[in-house]
Amino acid sequence: MKRFDWKDFLKRLSAIAIPVALQNLLTTTASMVDTMMVAPLGELSVGALGLCAQFSSLLFSCYWGFVGGGGLFFAQYWGAKDDDGIDRSYGVTLLFMMTVACTFAILGVFFPELIMKLYTDKESIRQIGVRYLRIVGFAYILQVLSMAMSVLLRSTERVRIPLYASIASVATNLFFNWALIYGHLGFPAMGIQGAALATVIAAVVNVTVIYVLSGAQKYPYLFHLKKHFRWNRPFIALYLKKCFPIICNELLIGVGNMVINITLGRQPEYVIAAVAVFRTLEGLVIGFFAGFSNAASVLVGKCVGAGELDTAYERAKRLIYLCSGVIFCVGLVIFALHRPILTAMSLSGDSYIAGTRMLAIYLFVSLIRMGNWIHNDTYRSAGDAVTGTVLEITFMYLMLLPAVLLAGFVFHAPYWVVFLCCYIDEPIRYFLMQRHFYSGKWIRPVTEQGKAALPEFMKRLKRS
């Protein structure tokens, strides 16, 4: 095996991970500013915004399985230089994602009371959330469409277009938040509804910029509309075979997280406000992680598709440890700055103490948690969508959720104990993920080049 080229690896990693991390950082920063702008309306508004964000997270979980599955095909077909494969897999991915988006849009716009009753028993918080969801539900279809386009662009190494679109979207969101929440420049003062309308306008801008820039750069795959729907039965069967475990994983994880959020939503109001702020800050960590996740999907998946399995293995090994190290450093920075951040987001007294404790716990568990995530995303990009799914679902439903429910509803434990129970499975899964990684059995190509190279690669790996 030839010596690993660190210089080329870091150059390729930076070219993908940094723009994606910046894009996610922009989005998360916008969420933080949203919370700061809503904060003067009171802790109840902050809590309601946070619970509505959890409904959006459930939407994320329901469509993310198709993002992961689509990314697997995009990256491997990109490595194999199969344009027809990219077009067809994008069409299938888009169809499924938009079906999910339309479902959630209908729920948010027409049934917001049902959603808020599910997430909290606090009537004062529910009424605020209902007003927000009725408007922001219109943004869901556009947000999911932009995500589908972004994952295609990233998987084919066009990471700057989604970044530029995010910059425009975030700037739009910030401006209209300022104008519509408090009624500046002659706009009506709409309060929490103004924040929702700003999100809808920003979603329109995001989609528009992606289309305009892609057309200007003559990027082909977004505009091959007829080719997107040229499917056949074997291709659909292969797509669903690879995607089904990922879809099940994300859907069941989404339901599990909903149960966790329902449990936390029955805590005192100051804890609900602290959780809302924590979720926003957690987005900063996940934003940096997403850069490595996309890098793993492209750098590993592309090599697997091209039959360069040794390079894929060595890249994956370094990505896993680099990701964990960077994420821990990000967590340290956030915790070091927690006092001004939490204060700016309207936490004080008990809610400030609760937010600080949550960040302290998360600082240490995020190191292992993100390690598990990057393992799973690496496996998926290489064609193994089963192992991470089985481990994550098994431990969530047999260990994590019972612990959270018992702590919250049976033993009525302090909120920080309930919060800590949300992460008790991570160390065990990390150990099992590492064992599977070094076996090499997660490399399962979908292209002919990759399949042809697999037997010799496994022989070399067993000898080493």
N, C-alpha and C positions, 0 to 999 in steps of 0.2 A: 504494500500500500504506500502510495507516495506521500511525502510530507504535506501536512495540512498548511494551506496558504492563508495565514491569518490576515494579511494585508488585504487580499481580495475579499475575504469573508467579511471583515469589518466594513469595507467600502460598500459592499452590496447590502449588508445589514443596515448601515446608516441611511443608504439611499431609500430604503423602504420604511424602516422603523421610525426614523425621525419625522418625516412628513405625516405619517399616520398618527404618531404620538402627539404631534403639534395640533393636528386636526381634532383629536379627541380632547386635548387640553383646552382648546378653544371652546369646544362644546361644553365641557365641564365648567370652565370658567364662566361661561354664559349662565349655566345653571346656578352657580354660586351667586352671580350678580342678580339673577332672578330672585333668589332667596333674600339677598340683601335689600333689594328694592321692595319686596313684599314685607320684609321684617317690620317696618314702621306701622304696618296694619295690625301687628300683634302676633303673639305666639300661636294663637289659634289659626291664623292664616298661614303661618309657616308650617304648622302641623298638617293642615289640609293640603297644602301644596306637596308636601312630602308623601302623603298617602296617595294622592293622584299620580305622583311619580312612580309609586309601586304598581299601580295599574298599568302604566306605560312599560314598566319592567316586565310585567306578565306578557304584554304584547311582544316585547323583545324576545322573551323566552320562546314564544310560540312560533315566531318566524326565524329565529336564529338557527334552528336546525337546518333550514333550507339555505341559509347563508353559509353555514359550515359545509354542507353537502355540495352546494354550488361551487364554493371556493376550491374544494377538493378537485372537482372536474376542470374548472377553469385553469388552475395551476398546472395540472398534469397535461392537459391538452395544449396549454401554452408551451410547455417544455417539449412536447412532441410536434409542435408547429402544425396542429390540426385545427384549422379555422372553422371547419364545419362542426367539429365537436364543441368548440367554444360557443358557437351560435345556438346550437340545439340545447345545450345544457343551460344557457342563460334564459332561453325561452321557457323551459320547464320551471326553473327557479323563480322566474318572475311571476308566472301564473300562480304558483303555490303561495308565494309571499303576499301577493295582492289579495288573494282570497282571505288570508289571515287579517290583513289590514282593514278590509271592508267590514269584516265581522266585528272587530274592535271599534271601528268608527261608529257603527250602528249602536253598539252597547253604550259608548261614551255619550253620544248625542241624544239618544232616545231613552236610555235607562240609567242615568247617572245616580238616581236615588238608590237603586238596587246595589250598585257598585260600592257606594260609600257606606251603606249599611253593612256590607260584607267586611269592610276594612276597619271599621271602628264603631263603638257604641256611644261615642260622644256626639250628641245631636248638634252642638254648636259648631263642631268641626265638620260634620257631615254637610250642613247647609252651605258652607263656604265651598267645599269640594264639588258639590253639585253644580254650582254656578260656573266653576272653572271647567269641568268636564264637558258641559253642554257645548262649549265653544272649541276647546282644544281637540275634541274628537275629530274635527274636520282636518286637523293636521296629520292624523295617523297615516292616511293613504299616501300623502306626499312624502312623509318621513320614511316610510317603508320603501317607496319607489326610489328615493335617493340612496337608501342603503343598498338596494339591489344593484344599482348602477355603480356605486362606489366599490363594492366588493369585486365586481367585474373589472373595473379600472385598476384596482390595486393588484389583483391576481395576474394581470397582464402588464404589470410594472408601469402603470400610468398613475402614480400616487399623487402627483401635484394637482391634478384637476379636482379631486375631492377636497384637497386642502384649500384651494382657492375658493371653492364653493362654500366651504365651511366658514372661511373668513367673511365672505359677503353675508352669509346667513346670520352669523353671530352679531356682526355689526348692525344688521337690520333689526334683530331681536332686541339688542340693547337700546337702540334708538326708540323703537316703538314701546318698549317697556317704560322708558322714561316719559314718553309722550302720553301713553294711554292709562297707566296706573294712576297718575296724579293730575292728568289734564293739562299738560304743557302745550304751548304753541297753538292754542285754540282747540285742541282735541278735548273730548269729554273725559272727566275723571271716572274711570271705570273700575278701579280697584283690582281685585283678583281677576275679574273678567278681562281687564286690559292686558294682563300678563298672558292670558290664554290667547287673545287675539293677536298679540305680538308673535307668539309661537307659530300661529297659522301663517302669518305673513312671511315670517322667516323661512318656513318650509317651502313656500312658493318660490322664494328667491333661490334657495338651495338647488331645487330641481332645475330651475331655469338656467342657472349658471353652469351646471354640469352639462346640460344639453348644448348650450352655446359654445362653451370651450371645447367640448368633444367634437362638435362640428367644425370649429375653426381649425383644430389640429388634425382634422380628417381621420379621426379615430373610427374604425369601421364597425365594430361589433354592436354598438348601441343602435345602429340604424339599419341593420339587416332584418327588418321586421318580418319579411316572408320566410327567411331562413330560420328565424327563432322557433317556428312552429312546425318544422319538418321532422316530426318524430316518427319512430317506428317502435314496435312492441319490444324488441330486444333492448333498445336504448332506454326506454322507460323502465323496463325491468331492472337493468343495471343501475340506473339512477336511483330508483327507490330502494334497491338492495343496499346501496352504499349510504343513502340518506336516512333510511328508516331508523337505524340505531341513534343517529344524531338527533333526529326529530323527537324520538321518544325521550332521549336524554334531556333535551332542552325543555320539552313540554312538562315532563315529570318534575324536573328541577324547578320550573316556573311555578307549578302547583305547590311544591314543597316550600318554596320561598314565600308564596302567598300565605300559607299556613303560619309561617314564622312571622310575617308582617301582621297577620290577624292577631296573633298572640301579643306582639309588641303594641298593637293598636288598642289593646285592653289595659295597657299600663296607664299611669297618671299622665295628665296632659303635658307636664313638663318633660316627661320621658319621650312622648310622641314628638314633641318639638326637637328634642336632642337627636332622636333617630333620624328625623328629616334632614337635619344639618349633617349628621354623620354620613348619610347616604350620598349627599352631594360631595363631601370630601373624599369618600371612598371612590367616587367617580374619577378623581384625579389619579389615584393609583391605578385603577382599571384602564384609564386613558393611556398611561405609559405602557401598561401591559399589552394593550391592543396593538401597539406598534410592534412589539416582539411577536405577538400572535400572528399578525399579518406577514411579518418577515418569515416566520416559521412556515406558514402555509405556502408562500411563494418560493423561498429558497430551498426548502425541503421537497415540496410537491413538484416543483419544476425539475429537479434532479431525478426524482423517482420516475416521473413521466418520460424523461429522456434516457432512462436506463443507467444513470450514474449513481448507483446505489451506495457505493462507498462514500462518495462525497455527501450524499444526503444524510447518511448515518453520522458522519463526523460533524456536519453542520448542526444537526439536531442536538447532539451532545453538548456542544458549546452554547447553543441558544438557551437550553434549559438552565444552565448555571448562571449565565450572564443575566438572564431575565430576573431570576430570584435576587441576585445582588443589586441590580438597579432598582427593583421595586422596594427593597428594604431601605435603600438610600432615600428614595422618594418619601417613604413613610416617615423616616427620621426628620426630614425637612418639614413635613406637615405638622408633626407633633411638636417640633421646636417652635413653630409659629402658631400653635393652637390658640394661645390667649387672644391675640388681636383678631384672628380669624373668627373664633366663636363669638367674641364680643360684637364684631361687625355684623354677624348674622343673627343678632338679637337674642343670644343666649346669656342668661345671667342667673345668679343664685343657684337653685337646684338644677335647672336645665343646663347651666354651664358645667357644673360638677359632673352631671351625667354624660355630657358630650366629651369631657376630658377623659373619663374612665373608658368610654367606648374606644376612643382613639388610642389609648394606652394598650388596651387589649389587642386591637387590630394591628398595631405596629409589629407585634411579634407573630401573630398568626398569619399575616399577609405573606411573610417570607415563604411559608410552606404552602399556603393556599394558591399563590400565583405559580409556584412550582408545579402543583398538580394541574393547573389550567394549561400551562405551556406544554406539559407532557401530553395532555389530551388533545390539544390543538395540533401538535406535531404528529401524533398518531393519525389523526383524521386526514391531514394533508397527504400522508403517505398511503392512505387507503384503509387503515384500521379504525373503523368507527364504532367497534363493539366493546373493546376492552375498557376504555375510559367510561363509557356509558354504563356498563354493568357495575363497575366499582362505585361510581358516583351515586347511581340510583339505589343500589343495595345498601350502602352505608347511610344515605339520607333517610330512607324509609325504615330501616331496622335499628338505627342508632341515633341519628341526629334529631329527627322529628319527635320520636318518643321522649327524648331527653328534654327538648324544648317545651313540649306540651305538659309533661309532668312538672317541670320547674315552674311553668307559668300558671297552670290551671289547677294542679293538685296540691303542690307544696307551697304555692304562692311565694316563690323565692324572690329575692331582690332582683331588680331589673338587670343588674350587671351579671348575675348568675345566668339568667335566661339568655342574655346576649352571648356570654361565653359558651353556652351549650350549642350555639349555632356553628361552632367550629371544631367540635370535639373529635370529628372523624378525620380531619385533615392529616395528622401525622401517620396514621395507619395506611391511608390511601397513598401517601407519598412513598412509603417503603415498597408497597406493591407495584406502584407505577415504575419505580426504579428497576425492580427485578424484570419487569416486562420489557423495559427499554433495552437493557443489555442483552436480552435474548434475540433482538432484531426481528421478532415475529410481527411487529407492527408495520413493517414495510410490505404493502400489498398493492402492487401497481394495477392500474386500470388500462394502461396503454400496452401495445405489443412490445415496444422497446423495453419497458420496465419488466414485463413478464419474462422476456427472454434472458435478461440479466440476473434474475432472482436466484436461480439454483446455484450459480457460481459464487454469488455474494454470500449466501448462507453457508456455503462450504468454507469460505475464507473466514467468516465470522466465528465459526465453531473452532477453527484451528488457532485463532488468535487468543 
